[in-house]
Amino acid sequence: MRISARFAAVLATVAFVPLAACSGIKEAVNGPNMTPIGYPAQLVPQNQEIGALAASAREPAPQRASANSLWRTGARAFFNDQRASRVGDILTVQIEIDDSAKTQNGTTTSRTTSNKTGVPHFFGLESTLGKILPSAYDPSNMIETNSATSNAGSGAVNRAEKISLTIAAVVTQVLPNGNLVIQGTQEVKANNDLRELTVAGIVRPEDISSSNTIKHTQIAEARISYGGRGDISAVQKTPAGTAILQRITPF
């Protein structure tokens, strides 16, 4: 007996629903589980497709010191630079967001139109038209229209965002021009609520300070996410059914 593709998809969906429900029930009882530690590319949700030419390091690793010499073969400086420069190096990202926006708009429009058209003489056919048209027909006041429209609207935006965080990120790629691709994630679990912070982007080695830190304003293509999941987040989140109805309702 052959099962159609559509019926197989329905069976797969029905089988997946109990699994998803069990996962949601387990998280509601035991709280959210933390993500296992792994390579940053697996932790950060963004896919960074920079290019196949990205090098794994800007420069080869220096060799061991020669006998009876403090100088290492291939070293470019006597003292080693502790700032992140190779794949796997760690640097600190300082996130200081203090943005605010306030706009207020108001629009009022009004329009009144009046048209009146008469045909007292029309090739001598006025009397003939009077026989064809209703008895109330008046050639001098044949067409008259009136219209009036009005519109009033107002809108206001008052938004303020302030975030002060610090996170460690890992260099995942070194581009051909020397810029570094970084990714980092941080999870903190308190009781049954999990706070998640992720950051990703491209930085210049020159912008990294001597203390191996960089500001979020110096990250190109920055992707910063701050949120969480758990009991408190579940209460604040709009239920899925209500969210779907709000999106599809035409009223």
N, C-alpha and C positions, 0 to 999 in steps of 0.2 A: 504494500500500500504506500503510494507516494504522497508525501505531505507537501503542500504548496509552500512557496517562500513566504507569503504573507501570513499563513497560519503558523509557520515556524517562528516568525518574528513576534507574533502575539504570544506564543508559548514562552519565548525567551523573556519577554517583558513581564509576563505574569510570574515567572520564576524569580525575576530580579526584584520584584516589589517586596516579598517577604524578607529578602536579604537586606535591602535598604532599611526596612522597618526595624529589623533586629539591630542593625548598626546604630540607628537613631535611638532606640530604647536603651542599648548598652551605654551609649554616651550620656544619655539623660540620667542613668543610674550611677555610673562610675565616674562621670566627668570626661572631658576630652583628653585623648592621649597625645603626648608630645611626639613630634616627628623624630625618627631616628637620625643620629648624626651621620652625615655623609658629605660627599663633594658638593660645593655650593651650587653647581649647575643643576643638581637634582632637588635642591631645597627651594630655590627661587622660582616662582611660577613663570617669569618672563623667559622667552626663548631669545637669546642674543645671537643672531646669525650675522656675525661681523664679516666673515669671509674666510676662504680656505687658505689665504696667504698669511694668516696671522701666525707669527712666530711664537715658539714656546719660551723664548728668552731674548732679551735685548742684546746680550753679550755672553760669551762663554764663561762658565764658572772658572775662577782663578785656580791655578794649580797649587799644589803644596809647596811650601817653602823649600828652597834648595839647601843643601848642606852648608853649615856655617854662614847662613845668610837669612836675614829677616824678610827679604824681598821675595815675593812669590812670582813665579813665571806667569805672565799674562795679566798680572794685576795692573790696573790703571792708576791707582792711588795707594799711598803708603798706609793710610787709614781706611778701613772698609766703611762704605756708606750703609747705614742701617735702615735707610728708607726702602719701602717696597719697590721692587723693580722687576721681579721675575714671577713666573707662574707659581702659585702656592704661597707667595709672601702675603703677610697680613698687614693691613693698615687700619687706622681708626677714622671713622666718618662722624663728623659732628653735624647734627641736624638741628638747626635753629630756625624754625618757621614762625614768623609773626606777621601774617598778612591780614588785611582788612579791606573791604570794598563796600561802598555805599552809593547807591544810585536811586534816583527818584524821577519818574517820568509821568507826565500827564498830557492827555490829548483830548481835545474837544472840537468837533466838527459839526457844521450845520449847513443845510442847503435847502432852498425853496425854489421851485420851478413852476411857472405858469405859462401855458400856451393857448392861443385862441386863433382859429383859422376860419375864414368865411369866403364863400365864392358867390358874390352877388350876381355875376354874369359869367356864364359858361357856354359860349357859342350859341346863345339863344335857347339852350336846352333846360333853363331853370324850371320852367313849367312842366316839362316832361319828367324831370327828376322828381318833382313834387308828386306826380302821379304814381311813380314807382316806389318811392320811399314812404315811410310812415307819414301820417298827417301832421305830426309835430315838426317835420323837416323845415328848417329855416336856412336859405342859402347864405345869408349874411352871418350866420352863427352855426356853421356846419360842424366844426370840430373844436373842442375845448378840453384841455387837460390841465391837471394840477397835481403836483407832487411835492412832498416835503420829507427830508431825511435828516436824522441827527445821530450823532455818535459821541459817546463820552467814555474814556478809558483812563485808567491810572495804574501804575505799577511801581514797586519799590523793592530794592534789594539791600539788605543790611547783613553782611557776612563778616565774621572774624574767626581766624584760625591761628592757634598758637601751639607749637609743638617744640619741645626741647628734649632731644634724645642723643645718645651716643651709641654707636654700634661698630663692631669690628667686621671688616670685609676682607675677602680673599681675592687676590689677582687670579683671574681665570684665563686671560689671554693677553698677549702683547702684540699690538698691531705693528705692521711694517714701519710706520712712522714713529714708533716708540711709545705711543699712548697705551694706557693700561685699561683693560676691561675688568671691572670689579663686580663682585656679587657677595652679598652677605645676608644672613638671616639671624633672628634672635627670638627665642620663645621663653616666656616666663609664665609658670602656672601657679596660681594662688587659689587654694580651695578647689572649686570646680569650674574655674574660669581661666582660660588660656589667652594670654596676650601675645600677638605675633607682630614682628617688625621685620620688613625686608627692604633692602636697598640694592640697586644695580645701576650701572652706567659706565661712562668712559671718562678717565681723568688723564691729565698731563703729569708726567713725572716732576716737572718744574713746580707744579702747584702743591706738591706734597711738602709739608713743613719739615723742619729738622727733627721734630718730635714724632714724625711718621703719622701725622694727622692731616685731614683735608676737610674742608667745609662742603656742605651739600650744594652750595651755590656754584662751586667749581666743578661740579659733575655734569658732563654733557649727556644728553639722553637719559636724564635721571628718572628712575622709577622707584618711588618710595611708597610703601604700603604700611599702614598702621591700623591694626584691627585685632579681632580675637573671636573666640567662640567659647561657649559654655552656658551656664545657667543665666547669667545676667544678659549676655548677648542674645540668647534665645528669647528672653522676655521682651527685649527692645526691638527685635526684628519683626517685621510685618509677616504674618502667616502666608505661606505659599499660595493657598487658595485665594486669599484676599488680594495678594499682589497680582495674580493672574487675572482676576476679575477687573481690577482697576486698569489693567493694560488693554483688555479687549472690549470693555464696555463702551458703547458709542455715546452714552449719556453722561 
